[in-house]
Amino acid sequence: IALAARIPAQQPRVLEQASGVRVLLQSVSAVDARTVWAGGAAGTVVRTLDGGETWERRAVAGAERLEFRGIHGISAIEAWALSAGPGSQSRIYHTDDGGASWTEQFRNTDSTAFYDCITFFDTKHGVAYSDASNGNTVILHTADGGGTWALLPQSAVPAPLKGEGGFASSNSCAISVDSRHGWIAASEPGARVFRTVDAGNTWTVVAANTPFVHDSMAGITALSFRDARHGIGVAARINSAMAGDTSSAAVATTDDGGATWTLRHRPSRPGSLSGVVLVPKVSDKTAVVASYGGLFVTADNGDNWTAVTTNSYWAVRAAGRRAWAVGPNGRITRIDF
């Protein structure tokens, strides 16, 4: 049963939910106001069909030692789960029966690749992004719902910077907003943004010099767009001191499809910002940030932030006027606007 936290009426309503698991939850995908999938450590996938009043575990056979840092649901019955890790630890599983059974669609055979995030543009077209490998940008693509996955040719993707990759921290380094438009946050050591306008078939560098904090241990951790032009991004320093991160160049917005970014204020509490989501059903300027220092809400595009809880979180997604955030010890929190 979800319990409402006591907070001022002008703030959104915060409900802590019982996931039924105790592992670190690292990814979440909100299909609609009632259907949500989440994934995490120890091969964990959970799903709700009632907005989170009840959650049930949807076991993935043979994945007990994997970390599902990416999950993308498109309905109550169909979803993809991406496990992140070096070599064969990076895999993609698919279900079309609500998680009663899962099919392994892809297993990485490149020992230097490490897949970070996954997104789908529609029921057929999707991509998964990996850290660069052997001097190549690694973007996996499907046009048949994952029946077949293939690496995009290097002619269809930007050449990588040395050591370039994404942060597998919230399944937000590769995101889509409709059937054609998507973005990839390429970080470490840069903070570049790639964009596609053809459902992931080809990618270009839309922003080569963003203002986000970046170096070998810092960069863009998450992106969110409400349409093809308007988006928000967060960045962080990802190291052993993530709970104390106060990087100032951590939040920025764009109104031209990611070509230019304007720095905004970061939430005042320390903690690496790992996830962000816009909530356009509330307003064009409403967003939620998930961080190691709490959950924060803005109503003015990042100029001001309000803390709604000080627990630690990895990822956040929204549907309608609700958002769900996940984190350590099976934590799932719903925010109602």
QUIRA-V175081 format. One record per backbone hydrogen bond with DSSP energy under -0.5 kcal/mol. NH is the residue of the N-H (numbers start at 1). CO is the residue of the C=O. If there is no record, write none. Layout:
nh = {NH:NH}
co = {CO:CO}
This chain:
nh = {3:5:7:11:13:15:16:17:19:25:25:26:27:29:31:31:32:36:36:37:38:39:40:41:43:44:44:46:47:48:51:53:56:58:59:60:61:63:66:68:68:69:70:72:74:75:79:80:81:82:83:83:84:87:87:89:90:91:91:92:93:94:95:98:100:103:105:105:106:108:111:113:115:116:117:119:121:122:126:126:127:128:129:130:131:132:133:136:138:139:140:141:142:145:147:150:152:156:157:164:165:168:169:170:175:177:178:182:183:184:185:186:186:187:187:188:188:192:193:194:195:196:199:200:201:203:204:206:206:207:210:213:215:218:219:221:222:223:224:226:227:231:231:232:233:234:235:236:238:238:239:242:244:245:250:252:253:254:257:259:262:263:264:265:271:272:273:274:274:275:277:279:281:282:283:286:287:288:289:290:291:292:294:295:296:297:298:301:303:306:308:309:313:314:315:317:319:322:323:324:325:326:327:330:330:331:332:333:334:335:336:337:337}
co = {16:14:5:8:336:334:3:332:17:23:327:39:39:37:29:35:35:34:48:29:46:27:44:24:66:40:41:38:56:36:34:50:47:45:57:43:59:60:63:40:66:67:82:80:78:78:95:72:93:70:81:91:67:110:113:86:87:83:89:106:81:103:79:77:97:94:92:103:92:90:109:110:85:129:129:127:125:125:124:142:119:140:117:138:114:164:136:133:130:137:128:150:126:124:144:141:139:153:154:161:187:166:167:167:183:181:181:196:175:194:173:184:192:165:185:190:218:186:207:184:204:182:180:180:198:156:195:193:204:193:191:249:218:215:236:234:234:172:232:230:230:229:254:224:252:222:250:219:217:236:237:239:241:242:248:233:262:231:229:256:253:261:251:302:245:242:235:272:290:290:288:286:320:279:279:283:298:277:296:275:294:272:291:309:289:306:287:285:300:297:295:295:291:326:326:324:322:319:335:317:333:315:331:23:327:328:17:325:15:323:13:321:335}
